[in-house]
């Protein structure tokens, strides 16, 4: 790479190496701190890297946005090489990891009491990824986080006590508009951002965030503007909502226990009511996984000879259309209830028409 004024070739190589090693967007100030270079020089060199990589036409690019820089696979090639890229940690596994980090050194037997038998497979996968270590301690194992854990989550030190303190601190949290009512019901301290089509103030907010709650399936779009920790909170069913509440409470560290417990009780009560109303219901033919999940949760039998039901976004002809194009401002429980009501009402109308 040819470097003119504004930094030497060696300094340019250091900035390039920092972006490669980070694997995430870095601000000019972060690069300056890591490399002992003036921020002015870092910006000049990073801007040259952006132009240099753009002219190469290779598989890697350096992009700059809002005083931040990132080295990454070119966007049009990302889908073709994703199989060899680092895997995102799925929500159930992430929750287990958070518990280990917060309570370490944690006996595996105690983790199993907290998370059930699924925790054993979680521990194996987390060990395989190098994020935890499991050392024999009598008849159980003691679980602790590793240096790789600290690097993955951008922590300055990998000392277990430091990690515990970092996990116990309330994180700066934001949610997309659809999750505003959920955050309010949980008593969280939060802001609202749009990571998919952000305004300037959204960009500024996301620079200061530790954790962002988004809808499942939108991670790639969110990653175009936000590089921090993400929770994909599923809310297709009441059970899925409860799992998301648990995960958000665990990862944010800032929910109100009384409000969260009250919300959980309300969800259990609503679900019990729907199951009671669905007793003896005729079978339905679910034309999407979401409809099948809702039917099974209410105890409604399913089968190809049942009344057809489909989500309204799919454009599928069905006797029951279940709403999914709902306003963002709709309260989180009402959003789920509307779907359950559509199925029960559709079954009732079918009975009335016979």
Secondary structure, 3 states (H helix, E strand, C coil): CCCCCCCCHHHHHHHHHHHHHHCCCEEHHHHHHHHCCCHHHHHHHHHHHHHHHHHHCCCEEEEEECCEEEEEECHHHHHHHHHHCCCCCCHHHHHHHHHHHHHCCEEHHHHHHHHCCHHHHHHHHHHHCCCEEEEEECCEEEEEECHHHHHHCCCCCCCHHHHHHHHHCCCCEEECHHHHHHHHHCCCCEEECCCCCCCHHHHHHHHCCCEEEECCCCHHHHHCCCCCEEEECCCCCHHHHHHHHHHHHHHHCCCCHHHHHHHHHHHHHHHHHHHHHCCCCCCEEECCHHHHHHHHHHCCCECCCCEEEEEHHHCCCCCEEECCCCCCCCCHHHHHHHHHHHHHHHHHHHHHCC
